[in-house]
Amino acid sequence: MANPCDLLECYLVGGAVRDALLDESASDRDWVVIGASPEEMTKRGFRPVGKDFPVFLHPVSGEEYALARRERKTGPGYTGFATDSGSDVTLEEDLSRRDLTMNAMAQDAKGNLVDPFGGAQDLYDGILRHVSDAFIEDPLRVLRVARFAARYRRRGFLVASETLDLMREIGTSGELTSLVPERIWQETCRALGEPDPSEFFRVLQRCEALVHIFPEVAALEDVPQSAEHHPEGDAFVHTLMVLDAATQISPDAKVRFAALVHDLGKARTPPEEWPRHIKHEHRGVTVVNQLCDRLRVPTDYRDLAVLVTREHLLMHRLVELRPETVLKLLNRLDGFRRPERIALFSTACRADATGRGDGAIGDYPSGQLLGDYLNATNRIDLSDLADSALDGNARKKVVEQRRIDAITAVRQGNRKSR
């Protein structure tokens, strides 16, 4: 079988080229084809998949091959573009429409680098820089740049000041309001999986986009907290420290999201009550639900975030709680039907306990204790109830009492071992 790419002018582009220069493995490889038509691609066996512009899947490798294109802004938002994929579009024109110089490089069939905008030098210098002033035409790029900042912060990368200026211009233009919830959440979820997700929110703050995209998080800025418990500063500083802690102790994006939103209720505390935040956990549940509704956050992310928001203060005091209160907490966490949720909840609460002061990751006794309580209640013998004449309510009371007894035994054992 002949190679479908024979006689086609094909270039490897985007992330695969960037990652190779960074000595990182690329998750996928994208190609751009110069001078070809959709009919020619189909004739060679490529399968069309692009809806808005011609993209094709290689018949053997399954990799994406897109016809080179130029774009013209025709309306608001990231979808307001007219696309031209004519055979006269050059490689440089195609690369010029990309967001950052590090993503605007190509490699030919012989492995030669094509770098018309200095992407390789910016990679070497650790700079996230826009390709051209056309950057401001796509508001989604604000989130993409912030996400790349979260990915490469540990490499020392910084957003170029002139790029931050353009991101700020996008924010003040009102273009960010055109972003649909699904795309905001998609970029946020990907950012939460990066090595330093807190940098995503710091960059959005620096370019004044945070208040437009995450007003609930931005509202925490300059909200004071008790210096005794929060020497690190205001609620926004604490929130990003908690996110940093969650990142260190868990790769799970659900835990990191819960860490991000757990204290949103502090922004609803009446100023006359500052620096105390009585019942902020209850106020926070409303705010978290509003945020999740607005961004259409998946249910599993929302559920954990609501639980951590509502119960984190109680969790920190677990060692003090009466057995009856512990059982109520386990029931609210749905721990008996969904025991896997307990570890995620405990991890997010541990991040909150860590994200203050110097941020050092220490022990979190409540996490181990909650697991011990759950294990003890799951070990109780209920076999005698199978043939019992007790009705449903009576059986429920027996189960509850035995669980309370099991929790009491763990509590007493811990006190003796001290």
N, C-alpha and C positions, 0 to 999 in steps of 0.2 A: 504493500500500500504506500502510495506517495505521501510525503509529508505535506499536510494541508498548508503549512507556512511557506513552502517553496515559492520563491518569486514574490512573496509579500514582504514589505518593509515593516518589520515588527520590532518594537522596543519594549523591554521590561521597564516598568515605571513605578513611581510611588514608593510605598512602604517597603517593598522588597529591596529596592536599591538603597534606600536609607538604612534599613536594618543590616544589610551586608556591610556597609561602611562602618557601622557601629559594632560589627562582629556579633550581631544578634541573629537568631533564627527568625525567619519570616513566617508568619502564620499562613499567608497566601501570596500568590504571585499574580499581578495584573499586567496586561500588555496593551499597548496602543499600536494601531495599524495605520500607516500613512498611505494615502493615495488609493485606497480600495473603496469599493461600493458595497452596499448590503447584498446586492445580487451576487457579486463575486464571492463574498464570504459564504453565503448559503450554498453556492455551487461547489465550494471546496469542502463542504460537509460541516461547517460551523453551524451551531444551533442558535438562532436568535432568542434573546431573553430580555433585552432592554425595552422598556416601555416609553421612556422619554427621549432616548437617543440610542443609536445602534450599538448594542453590546451582544457579544456572541460567546458561546462556550465551545472550546476546542473539542473536536469529536473524540480525541483519545485522552488527553490529560484532564479535561474538564475545566481548565483554567479560563479566566475571562479575557477576551480580546475585544477592545472597544475601538471603533473608528475614531480617529483624531477629530476633535471638534473645537469650534470657537463658540463663545456665548455672548449674548447681548442682553443687558438688563431691560426688561419690558414692564415689570410691575413690582410690587412690594414683596418682601419675604424671600425665602431661599428657593421658592419654586417659580419666581417671576423672571424667567429667562427664556429667550429664544435661542435654539441650538442649531448650528450649521455643521453638518458632518460631510461636507463636500470633499471631493478628491483633491482639492487645491489647498486644504488646511495643512499647515506645516507642523512639524513636531514642536517647534518653539512656541507656536500659537497655542497648541494644546497644553503645553506645560505652563504657559503664562497664566492660565485660568485657575491654577491650583492655589491652595491657601498659603502654605509656607515654603520657603526656599528648599528646606530639607525634603519636602515632598514633591518638588518640581525638578527632579533629576530622572534621567533615563539611561539605559544601558543597551547597546546594540548587540547584534548576534555574536560579535567577536569579543564581547565583554568590555568594550570601550565606554567610558562614562561620557554622557552628554549632560552638561551642567551650565545652562545659559544664565542662571540667576545666582550663582555662587552658593548653592546649597551645601556643597562639600566643605567649604570654608566655614560656613555658619555652624555646621555640625562640629567641626574641629574646635571652633570658638565657643560652642555651647550657647548658641543664640537661636531663639525662635523668632524668625523674621518673616513678614509677609512678602509675597512676590511682587505685588503691584498695588496701586491705589484701588484697583477693582476689588480688593479684599473687602471693602465696606459694602459691597453689593449683596453679600450673603451673610445674614445675621447668625446663621448656625456656626460660622467660623469663630465667633466669640467663645462658644462652648468647646469647640474642637481645640483651639489654642490652649484654653485652660486645661483641657484633658491631657494634651501633650506636656504641659508644664507639670502636671501630676505624675506623668510617666517618667520624665527625665530630670526631675528635681535632684535626685541622688547623684546624677552625673554632673550636677552644677549648672544645668541649663537655666537661662533666664529669658523672659519675653523682652524683645527689643522695645525700647521706650517709644519709638515711632509706631510700632505695632500696637502697643497699649493705647496710644493716642487714637488710632483708628478704631480700636475696640470701644473706646470711650465714645467716639463719635457715633458708632452704631447704636449704642445705648441711648444717647440723647436724641437720636433721630426718630425713635419710636419703633424702629424695625424689629426690635426684639419681641414685640407683642405679636408679630406674625408667626412666631415659632409655635408649632402645634405641640400639645402636651406629650404626645408619644415620642417626638424627637428629643425634647428636653429630657425626658426620663431615660431614653436610650443612651444619650451622652452622659447623663449623671450616673447611671448604673455602670457604664464602662469606666467612668472616672473612679467610682468606688472600688473597682477592681485593680486600679493602678497602684504602684508602690507607695505613692504619697498622695492619697485622695484629698487631704486637707489643702494641698496647694491649688487644687481645682477651685476651691471656694475663696482662697486668698487672692488668686488672680482675678476672679470675678469681682471681688471687693475692690481691688486696686483699679480696675477699669470702670468702676461704678455701675457694673451690670448686675451685681448680686441683688440689689433692691428691686430690680425688674424681674429677675428670674426666680429668686428665692427670697421674697420679702419677709417670710417668717423667720428665716435665719438672719437676714440683715437687721431685723428688729432687735436682735440681741446685742448689737453694738452699743457700747457705752451704758449698758444696764449693769449697775453695780451689784456686787455680791458681798456677803459677809467676809471680811478679811481673815477671820479666824479659820473658816473652812475653805476659803478660796483666795489664797494669797497671790494666785496667778493673775488676777485682774477681773475684767468684766465677763459677762456671760458668753459673749462671742469668743473671747480668748479661751475660756474654759471648754466651750463646745468643740473647738478645733483641737484642743489638747486631748479631749475624750476620743475624738475621731482618730488622732494619731495613736493613742493607746490601743484602740480597737484594731487598728491596722497592724500593730506589732504582735498582737496576740491572736488574731483570727484572720484567715483569708476570705471569710464568708461576707459577701456584700450585704446580706441582710443584717448581720451584726453591725457592720459599719454604718448602715443607714439608720438603724436604731440609735446608735451612738450619736449620730449627727442631730437627730431631732428630739432627743430625750428631754431637753430642757427648754423647748420652745415656749412653754407656759410662763417662763420668767419674763418674757416681753409683755405679758398681760398683767403683771403685778402692778397695782396702783403705785405711782412714784412716792406717795406719802408713806408707803410701807417699806421702801428700800432702806437698807440693803437686804432685808429679810424677804423671803419669797414663800410665804405660807400658802399651802394648797396649790403651788405652781404645777404639781404633777397632775392635778385634776383639770386645771385650766389647759394644760398642755395636750391632753387627750383630744380636746376639741380642735386645737390648732393642727395637730398631726393629722387628724381626719380630714380637715379642710385642705391641707397640702396634698394629701394622698388623693383626694377627690379631684383636685385641680390638675394634677399631673398624671392621673390614672395609674397610680402606683399599684403593682400586682398585690394580690391579697396576702400572700405569705410575707411580703415586706411590711405591709401595713399592720398585720396582726402582731408581729413581733415588736414593731415600733410602738404600738399602742400599749402593749404589756410592759415594756421597759419604761415608757414614759409614766405610766400610772403606778407602777410597783417598785421603782428603783429605790426610793427612800425606805420603803418597808424592807426591801431586800438587804440594804446596808445594816439594818437593825435586827437581822434574823436571829441572832444568838439571844436576843432579849425577848423574843416573841413567845407567847403562850402556845402550847400545842394546838389548841383550837384555832388560833389565828394562823398558825403554819398550815394547817389543813385547808383553811379557807383560801390561803394563797395558792397552794398546790391545785386546788379546784379551779381558781380563776385562771391559772396558767394552763389548765387542761392537761396537767402533767400525767394523769393516769391513762388517758387515751393517746396523748402525744408526748411521750417521755423525751423524744429527741429535741423538743422545744426547750426543755429545761437547761440543757448545756448552752444553747444559743442565748437564752435569757441571762443566765449567770455570767457569760462572757461579756455581754454588753454592759451589765451592771458593774463588773470588775473594771471595765474600761472607764466608767464614770468615776469609780473610786480612785482610779489611777490618774485621771486627767486633771490634776490640780497640783499646786505647789511646783515641785521640780519635775513632775511627770514620771518619776521612777516607777518601773513595773515591780510591784511587790506582791506579797501573798494576799489572797482574798478569802478569808475563812468562810464567809457566807456562801461562796460558791460550792465548796466541799460539803458544807453542812446541808445545803439544800439537796444535794445529790444523796447524802446519807439518809435524809428524811424520806426521800422518794423511794430509795431502795428498801428501806425498812418497811414502809407501808405496802410495797409490792410483794414482800415476803410473807405477809400474814396469811394464815390458813383460813380459807373461806369455804372449804369443801363441805363442812357440816351444814351449810346453808342451802345446798343443792336440793335436799329432800325435806327442808324445813317447812313447817306449816305456817310460818310467819308470812304476813302479807308484805307487799312491796315496801310500804313505809317503814314497817318494823325491821325488815331486812336492811334497809338503808341506814337506819339508826345503829344497828349492830355493826355494820361495816365501818361507819364513821367512828364509833367508839373504839373499835379495834385499831383503826388507823391512828387515832389520838393516843392510844396506849403505846403503839409502836414509836410514834414521835416522842412521847414522854420518855420511853426507855433510852432512845438515842440521846436526848437532852441530858438525862441523868448520868448516862455513861460519859458524856463529854465533860460534865462538871467534876466527876470523880477523877478523870484523867488529867485535870489541870494541876 
